[in-house]
Amino acid sequence: MADDATSAAPAIRARGLCKTYPGAIQAVRDVDLDVLPGELVAIMGKSGSGKSTLLNLLGTLDAPDSGTLEFHGKTLGQIANLARFRLEELGFVFQLHCLLPHLSLLDNVALPLQGRPGATAKARQALEEVGLSHRAKHRPATVSGGERQRAAIARAIVNGPRILLADEPTGNVDSETELLLLDLFDALRVNRRMALVVVTHDSTVASRANRVLHYRDGRIERTDQPMPTGSPS
């Protein structure tokens, strides 16, 4: 269990993040950002504005050219094993579910557990949390697109991460499934006090966020608050 100082810290704290690609393309320019435990932050902006690059930096999938990152009060430099930290502390959901077609949903969800004791039971629990326990033995091709995306969320949370990062997670689902996914995100915030950062073009997704960051040319241009901020009780 985290100590008091760590639990009181933001789940993510970024200061002065910068990332430039060849050709002097500044995808992230001096970004400061705090994300609290139990908070959903949506990032909106035009394609090519650098939203996904920012998400990759927050997820340690890419390294910034400059700036600092902290996770629950711990700096990146204090993390001895970054791959293990990413596996255990960060969950990732993308627009495409990326499930392995030859494996059942249960086995797909269990993959991050890497054959640890109790992996199957934990994978079943994660599937139950997203409402898919009855589909555990099905392969991805035999379930709907929305069910595949819910299975991807189950895989992202099976290790009990404290932070979930999602890139256009509702981009390939219908409106009914979108609401189911958003209800899932709300449940993760409230029940697990998970911090969520979601890149989206969808105003429906943004309306469910605590804060909406409008991103343009590598910078946070402004912040809206569709609903009261703060961690859920």
N, C-alpha and C positions, 0 to 999 in steps of 0.2 A: 504494500500500500504506500502511496506517495506521502511524503511528509507534508506538514502544513504549508511550508514555504512553496513547495512545488505545486501543491494542489491549488494554491491561491494565484499562481502565475497563469498568464494566458496559455492556451494550448499551443498557439503559434504566435511568435513575435518576430516580425521582419523589420529590419532597419536598413535603409539605404540600398536595397537590392537593385543591382544593375546587371543586365545581360545584353551583349551586343554580338550580332552574327556577322560573318564576312559580308563586306559590302556596306559596312557601317549601319546596319539595320539594328536600331535600338528597340528590342522587344520589351525590355523592362528598364525603366529609367527612375532610379532613386525612389523606389517604392517602400513606404512604411505601412505596416499592417499588423494589427492584433486581432486574433480570433479567440474568443473565450470558450471554455468548456460548456457544452450544451447550447452552442450558438450555431445557426446556419447563416453563412455569408454567401451571397450570390455575386458572381462577377459577370457583368454584361458588357458587350462592346462588339464592334464590327469584326468580321473575319479579318485576320491579319493584324489585329491590334496588339497582339502579344499575350492574350488571356491564357492560352494553353502553356505558353512558356513560363508565365508566372506560376501556374499550377505545378508545372514540372519542378520548378525551383522549390516551392513549398513542400513538394513530395520527395525532395532529395534525388529525383531522377536526373537532374542536371545541376551543375554547379554555377553559382553566380560569379560574375567577373569581380564584383565587389559587394560589400554589405554583409550583414550578419543575420543569422537565423537561430532562434531558440525554440525548443519544444518543451512545454511544461517546466520552464526555468533552466533547462539544460542546453548549452550551446552545442553546435555541431562539433566543435573541437573536443568536447567532452564525451562524445559518443565513440567508443572504441571500435565497435563493429557496426558499420553503417548498414550493411546488408541485413543483419539481424534486426537492427532497430526498425528498418523499413518494413520488414516482414511482420514484426510483432506490434508496432505502434501505429502504423499507417495502413489504411485500407484504400484501395483504388477501384473506381468504377468508371468505365468509359462508354462512349456511345455504342460501340460494338461489344457484345458480351464476352467475346474471346474464350468461350467454353470449348474444351476439346471434344470433338464430335464422337469419338469412339468410347468415351467414358460416360457413365451415368451422371445425373446431376449430383448424386451423393458423392461420387468419387471426384468430380470436379471441385466440389466445395471443400473436400478434404485435402486437396493438393497443397495448400499453404502449410498444413500441419506436418508435412514431410514424414509420414509414417509414425508419428509419435504415439505413445500409448493413449488410448481414448479418442483417437482421431475420428473414428466413425461415429461415435456418440456425439462428439462436438459438432460434426458436420450435420448430423440429423437435427440437433438442436438449432443450428443456424437456419436450416431449411424450414423448420417449424416456425421460427421467428418471422420468416418472410412469407409464411402461409403455403409452403410447398412440400410439406412432409409426405403428402400423398403422391408426389411425383418423384420421390427419391431414386427409384430404379429406372426411370425413363432417361433416354438419351436426348441431347439437345434438339435433334431434328424431329422428335415426336411430341414436343410441347410448343406452346405459342411463343411469339416474340417477347411478350410481356413476362411470361414465366421464365424465359431464358435470362432476361435482365434481372428479375428477382433472384434467380440462382446466382448471378454474378454478384449481386449485393451480399447474398449469403456467404459466398466465397470471400468477399472483402472483409466481412466482420467475424469470420470464424475464429480468428486468432485473438479476438477481443481488443482491437486497436482503439485508441482514444481519439483518433483523428481519421476522418473519411474525406477523401478528395475525389470529386466526380467531374468528369468532362462531358458535357452534353448528355447526361444519363437518360433523358427522356426523348432524345432526338429521333429515335426509331420506333416509338410506341404510340398507340392511339390515345385519345384524350381520357378514356376511362382508366386505362392502365397507368397513364401519367399520374392520375390522382391517387391510385394505389401506391405508386412509388413514393409520392410526396408524403403520404400518410406514414409510410415506412420510415422516411427520413425524420419525420416529426417524432415517431416512437423512439428512434435511436437517440435523438437529442434528449428526450425526456427520461427514458428508462436507463440509458447508458451514460448520460451526460457527455455524449460524443460531440466533438466539434466537427462541423461539416463545412467544406468550401466547395461550391458548385459553380462551374462555368456553364453559362446557358445563354441562349438567345430568346428563351421562352418567358413571356411576361407572367404566365401562370406559376412557373417555378419561382420567379423573383418575388411574386406576391406572398409566398410562404416563407420568405427569408426574414431574419432579424434585421439584416442590413443588405443593401444592394450597392455594390461598387461599380460605377460606370467607368469603364476602362477605355482609354483612347491614346493611341500612339505611345504605348509603353508606360502610361501614367494613369493613376486613379484621378479622374477628372472631377468626380463628385460622389457623394454618398447619400443614399436615400434610406429611410427607415420605414418600410411598409407596416411593421408591427412593433410593439414595444420591445426594446432591447433588454438583454440580461439573460442569465442562465435560468432555465425553468426550475421550479421548485421540486 
